[in-house]
Amino acid sequence: MQLVKVISTEIGSLGRRIVKFLRYGSSDVQTSISAQPFGIDGNPVKDMIAVYSNTSELGKTVIVGYLTPECAAEIGGLRVFSTDENGAVKSLIYLRSSGDIELNGDADNLVRFSKLEEGFNKLKTDFNNFLTAFNTHLHPTAAVGPPSPPTPGAGIPAQPSTASISGSKIDNLLTN
């Protein structure tokens, strides 16, 4: 096996990723197919260091992996990430050994939308029921002279809530 430097990639005629790389120097440009774990399709950026090997078939070679420039997963953890063309991490899924899953960091929390909506709608209903009772309660009239029958409270009636949390729902991010 050898360590080689990636120049570029392309998808070959059979749908496989072909990696162009430098092997022994600037004039030794080679190509090989990239073997990746099942279900993972990663496209390395220029200048990544790849692990290159011969196969049992004479003249057939394969890229068997890439050296991650900045390893950060804890023991038992797994990080899956994408980068821009310069290798800067742009999106990250981190499966921690504690069972936590981080999506692009750990500064905030995801929510179970259905449970949040259920609680929010109950609060909204309770609030609107309170406003209905408030708007229909009666006050005696404070006027000069004999008392008059109670009349509805004066002023602007309170308005029912039209609040919504539907904008917080992320349709393509699901959980149990």
C-alpha positions in Angstrom: 0.0 0.0 0.0 1.0 3.6 -0.6 -0.1 7.1 0.4 -0.9 9.2 -2.6 -2.1 12.8 -3.1 -5.6 13.3 -4.8 -5.7 15.6 -7.8 -9.3 15.2 -8.8 -12.2 12.8 -9.2 -14.9 11.9 -11.7 -17.6 9.3 -12.1 -16.6 6.6 -14.6 -18.7 4.8 -17.2 -19.8 2.1 -14.7 -20.9 4.7 -12.1 -17.8 4.2 -10.0 -15.8 7.1 -8.6 -12.4 7.4 -10.4 -9.6 9.2 -8.4 -6.8 10.9 -10.2 -3.7 11.2 -8.0 0.1 11.7 -7.8 2.0 8.6 -6.9 5.8 9.0 -7.0 6.1 12.6 -8.2 4.6 15.3 -10.4 5.0 13.3 -13.6 3.5 10.1 -12.1 -0.2 10.8 -12.5 -2.4 7.7 -12.0 -6.1 6.8 -11.7 -7.9 4.2 -9.7 -11.4 3.4 -8.5 -12.4 4.4 -5.0 -13.7 1.7 -2.7 -16.0 3.0 0.0 -18.2 1.4 2.7 -21.6 0.3 1.6 -24.1 3.1 1.7 -21.5 5.9 1.8 -20.7 8.0 -1.2 -17.9 10.5 -0.4 -16.0 12.6 -2.9 -12.6 13.6 -1.6 -11.2 17.2 -2.1 -8.1 18.0 -3.9 -4.8 17.4 -2.0 -6.3 14.8 0.3 -4.0 11.9 1.1 -5.4 8.6 -0.1 -4.4 5.0 0.7 -3.7 3.3 -2.6 -3.2 -0.5 -3.1 -2.8 -3.1 -5.8 -5.5 -5.8 -6.0 -5.1 -9.6 -6.8 -5.9 -8.7 -10.4 -2.7 -7.8 -12.2 -2.7 -4.1 -13.2 -5.9 -3.3 -11.1 -5.6 -0.9 -8.2 -7.9 0.6 -5.7 -8.1 3.6 -3.3 -9.1 1.9 0.0 -9.5 5.1 2.1 -8.4 8.6 3.0 -6.5 10.0 5.9 -8.8 12.4 7.8 -6.8 15.6 8.4 -8.4 16.4 11.8 -9.7 13.4 13.7 -12.0 14.4 16.6 -14.3 11.5 17.4 -14.2 10.2 21.0 -13.6 6.5 21.7 -16.7 4.7 20.5 -18.0 7.8 18.6 -18.5 8.3 14.9 -18.4 11.5 12.9 -19.7 11.9 9.4 -19.0 15.2 7.7 -18.9 17.1 4.4 -16.5 19.8 3.5 -16.2 22.6 0.9 -13.6 22.3 -1.8 -10.9 23.6 0.6 -11.6 20.9 3.2 -13.4 23.1 5.7 -16.1 21.2 7.5 -19.6 22.4 6.4 -22.0 19.8 7.8 -21.5 17.3 10.6 -23.3 14.4 12.2 -21.7 13.2 15.4 -22.8 10.0 17.0 -21.4 10.1 20.5 -20.6 7.1 22.6 -23.2 8.4 25.2 -26.0 7.9 22.6 -26.3 11.6 21.9 -26.5 12.7 18.2 -25.3 16.1 17.2 -26.3 17.7 13.9 -24.0 20.6 13.0 -23.0 21.2 16.6 -24.3 21.1 20.1 -25.4 24.7 20.8 -29.2 24.0 20.6 -31.7 21.2 20.8 -34.1 19.6 18.3 -37.7 19.1 19.4 -40.4 16.5 18.9 -42.7 18.8 16.8 -45.8 16.7 17.4 -45.5 16.9 21.2 -44.5 20.6 21.1 -47.5 21.4 18.9 -49.8 19.4 21.2 -48.7 21.4 24.2 -48.8 24.7 22.3 -52.3 24.1 21.0 -53.5 23.3 24.5 -52.0 26.5 25.8 -53.6 28.5 23.0 -57.0 26.9 23.6 -56.8 27.7 27.3 -55.8 31.3 26.5 -58.6 31.8 24.0 -61.1 30.3 26.5 -59.9 32.8 29.1 -60.3 35.7 26.6 -63.9 34.6 25.8 -64.8 34.6 29.5 -63.0 37.9 30.0 -64.8 39.6 27.1 -68.3 38.4 28.2 -68.1 39.2 31.9 -70.4 42.0 33.2 -69.6 45.1 35.3 -72.2 47.2 37.1 -72.3 50.7 35.5 -70.5 53.3 37.5 -72.8 56.2 36.8 -74.4 59.0 38.8 -77.9 58.0 40.0 -79.6 54.8 40.9 -77.8 51.6 40.1 -78.3 50.2 36.6 -78.2 46.6 35.5 -74.8 45.2 34.7 -73.4 45.8 31.2 -70.6 44.2 29.3 -67.1 45.5 30.2 -66.2 48.6 28.4 -63.0 48.9 26.2 -61.5 47.0 23.4 -62.3 43.3 23.6 -59.3 41.0 23.9 -58.5 39.1 20.7 -58.0 35.4 20.4 -54.5 34.1 19.7 -53.5 33.3 16.2 -50.0 32.1 17.2 -48.5 29.2 15.4 -45.4 27.1 15.6 -45.7 25.5 12.2 -42.7 27.4 10.9 -40.5 25.5 13.4 -41.2 22.2 11.8 -38.4 20.6 9.7 -40.1 18.1 7.4 -36.9 16.3 6.4 -35.5 15.7 9.9 -37.5 13.0 11.7 -37.1 11.2 15.1 -39.1 8.9 17.4 
